[in-house]
Amino acid sequence: MPATASANCYCYYYYYYYYYFYYYYYYDYYDDYYYYYYYYLLLLLLLYDYYYFYYYYHYYYYYFYYYYFD
């Protein structure tokens, strides 16, 4: 369900993961909507958890926003 809605732009929570300091991002096409992933928040999370992740070397899942426009 939308977290925010402004100017026909809907914001959702989603997740991504990275491993050994690598993370992936992409945009998909589904139900006539483009899902744009919010790269800035991904980068902030990556920088925020840099040392902790380096120490443990595990998969981590984070929630972030993605948007679609109608």
C-alpha positions as CSV (number, residue, x, y, z in Angstrom):
1,M,0.0,0.0,0.0
2,P,1.3,3.5,-0.7
3,A,3.3,5.2,1.9
4,T,2.9,8.6,0.2
5,A,1.1,9.8,-2.9
6,S,2.0,13.1,-4.6
7,A,1.4,14.2,-8.2
8,N,0.5,10.7,-9.2
9,C,3.7,9.3,-7.7
10,Y,3.3,6.5,-5.2
11,C,6.0,5.6,-2.8
12,Y,6.3,2.0,-1.5
13,Y,8.6,0.2,0.8
14,Y,10.8,-2.5,-0.7
15,Y,14.0,-4.3,0.1
16,Y,17.4,-4.9,-1.4
17,Y,20.5,-6.8,-0.4
18,Y,24.2,-6.5,-0.9
19,Y,27.0,-8.8,-0.2
20,Y,30.7,-8.1,0.3
21,F,30.0,-4.4,-0.4
22,Y,28.2,-5.1,-3.6
23,Y,24.6,-4.2,-4.1
24,Y,22.3,-4.3,-7.1
25,Y,19.7,-1.9,-8.4
26,Y,17.5,-2.0,-11.4
27,Y,14.1,-0.9,-12.7
28,D,11.4,-3.2,-13.8
29,Y,8.3,-2.9,-15.9
30,Y,5.1,-4.3,-14.5
31,D,1.4,-3.5,-15.0
32,D,2.2,-0.5,-17.2
33,Y,4.3,1.1,-14.5
34,Y,8.0,1.7,-14.2
35,Y,9.4,1.1,-10.8
36,Y,12.1,3.5,-10.1
37,Y,14.5,2.5,-7.2
38,Y,15.7,5.2,-5.0
39,Y,19.5,5.0,-5.4
40,Y,20.3,7.8,-2.9
41,L,18.8,5.9,0.0
42,L,20.7,2.7,-1.0
43,L,23.9,4.6,-1.0
44,L,23.2,6.1,2.4
45,L,22.4,2.7,3.9
46,L,25.6,1.3,2.3
47,L,27.7,4.0,3.8
48,Y,26.0,3.9,7.1
49,D,26.5,0.1,7.6
50,Y,30.0,-0.1,6.0
51,Y,32.1,-1.1,8.9
52,Y,29.5,-3.3,10.5
53,F,28.9,-5.2,7.3
54,Y,32.7,-5.5,6.6
55,Y,33.1,-7.2,10.0
56,Y,30.3,-9.7,9.7
57,Y,30.2,-10.6,6.0
58,H,26.6,-11.5,5.9
59,Y,23.7,-10.8,3.7
60,Y,21.7,-7.8,4.8
61,Y,18.3,-6.7,3.8
62,Y,17.1,-3.1,3.9
63,Y,13.9,-1.4,3.2
64,F,13.8,1.5,0.9
65,Y,11.4,3.4,-1.3
66,Y,10.5,2.8,-4.9
67,Y,8.2,5.0,-7.0
68,Y,6.0,4.5,-9.9
69,F,4.2,7.1,-12.0
70,D,0.8,6.8,-13.6
